[in-house]
Amino acid sequence: MYYRVGCHLCDAMIAALRYLQHELAFELELVDIDKNPDLRKRYDVDVPVVTLGTEVVCFHFFEEDLVRQALQHG
């Protein structure tokens, strides 16, 4: 998940994904976009962004159905 420190939407997305990890086994990798100029340019106004591989699953808000579908079929 692409995020930035101090982003309340990012904090909410992280919490939702960690809760979902209790049910579905998946690895959550957190990438701070502000530590990479290319990522900051790409995702600046879109964080948080959940990806699976190179595919964007959801951004701004947690969309549980989309995340579940991506994890189960991805």
ROFIDO-498130 format. One line per 5 residues: number of its first residue (from 1); for each residue x, y, z of N, C-alpha, C. Coordinates in steps of 0.02 Angstrom, whole numbers. Example, Ala and Ser with C-alpha at 12.3 -4.5 7.8 and 13.67 -1.06 7.14 Angstrom:
<recs>
1 = 660,-284,390,615,-225,390,660,-165,390  642,-112,354,684,-53,357,645,2,394
</recs>
This chain:
<recs>
1 = 42,-58,0,0,0,0,44,62,0  28,108,-44,63,172,-46,28,220,2  68,254,43,40,298,94,88,355,107  68,400,151,114,451,176,99,461,250  150,480,286,144,493,358,99,553,368
6 = 54,547,418,9,602,434,-55,603,394  -66,553,353,-126,549,311,-179,509,348  -234,541,368,-286,505,406,-320,452,364  -328,463,299,-357,411,256,-310,350,252  -245,363,252,-196,309,251,-200,268,315
11 = -205,302,372,-211,267,436,-273,223,438  -329,248,412,-391,209,411,-384,149,364  -352,158,307,-342,103,260,-297,49,290  -244,70,323,-198,22,355,-236,-19,407  -276,14,448,-314,-20,500,-362,-71,469
16 = -396,-52,416,-444,-96,383,-409,-157,353  -352,-145,322,-315,-201,292,-287,-247,345  -263,-220,400,-237,-262,454,-293,-304,485  -352,-275,490,-410,-313,515,-426,-371,468  -425,-357,403,-440,-408,353,-388,-463,353
21 = -327,-448,373,-274,-499,376,-292,-555,426  -335,-541,474,-356,-593,522,-396,-647,486  -429,-629,432,-472,-675,395,-437,-703,333  -403,-661,297,-370,-681,235,-294,-672,244  -257,-723,228,-184,-719,236,-154,-682,177
26 = -125,-625,190,-90,-587,139,-37,-543,173  14,-526,134,67,-483,159,50,-411,143  56,-368,193,43,-297,184,110,-260,184  128,-234,126,189,-195,120,171,-121,117  199,-82,162,185,-10,165,243,28,133
31 = 227,71,85,277,110,49,261,184,57  305,221,90,297,293,101,316,329,37  268,359,4,281,392,-61,327,452,-54  330,482,5,371,541,13,446,525,17  463,462,19,533,442,19,559,428,-52
36 = 515,434,-101,534,421,-171,501,473,-215  539,518,-246,510,571,-287,465,547,-344  482,490,-374,440,464,-428,372,441,-402  373,406,-345,309,384,-315,269,443,-290  302,493,-262,266,553,-239,232,587,-297
41 = 266,593,-353,237,624,-412,177,583,-438  185,517,-437,132,473,-465,70,470,-421  80,466,-355,24,453,-309,7,510,-261  37,568,-271,32,623,-223,-39,637,-198  -86,645,-242,-154,662,-221,-200,601,-215
46 = -173,542,-228,-214,482,-228,-206,437,-167  -157,450,-124,-147,406,-67,-206,407,-20  -220,350,11,-185,287,6,-205,250,-59  -158,209,-83,-169,169,-143,-151,97,-128  -199,52,-137,-187,-19,-127,-176,-50,-196
51 = -121,-86,-202,-106,-120,-265,-95,-194,-252  -106,-232,-304,-88,-303,-304,-48,-313,-367  17,-324,-359,61,-323,-417,64,-252,-444  49,-245,-508,49,-179,-539,-21,-149,-545  -71,-186,-522,-141,-165,-528,-164,-126,-467
56 = -194,-68,-478,-224,-30,-423,-291,-62,-405  -299,-79,-342,-360,-111,-318,-409,-59,-293  -386,-11,-253,-427,44,-230,-382,100,-206  -411,159,-201,-373,216,-175,-421,264,-140  -394,306,-98,-429,352,-54,-465,316,2
61 = -511,271,-15,-552,237,35,-548,162,27  -553,125,82,-552,53,82,-616,27,50  -607,-13,-2,-664,-45,-35,-656,-120,-25  -687,-145,28,-677,-214,49,-692,-264,-5  -747,-255,-41,-764,-303,-94,-710,-308,-147
66 = -683,-250,-168,-630,-250,-219,-566,-282,-193  -549,-269,-130,-489,-298,-100,-497,-373,-94  -554,-396,-69,-566,-468,-63,-561,-502,-131  -594,-473,-180,-594,-502,-247,-523,-506,-275  -484,-454,-267,-415,-453,-291,-373,-506,-256
71 = -381,-513,-191,-342,-561,-153,-362,-633,-170  -426,-644,-181,-449,-712,-194,-437,-734,-266  -433,-686,-311,-425,-703,-382,-359,-679,-411  -321,-642,-371,-259,-612,-397,-202,-658,-392
</recs>
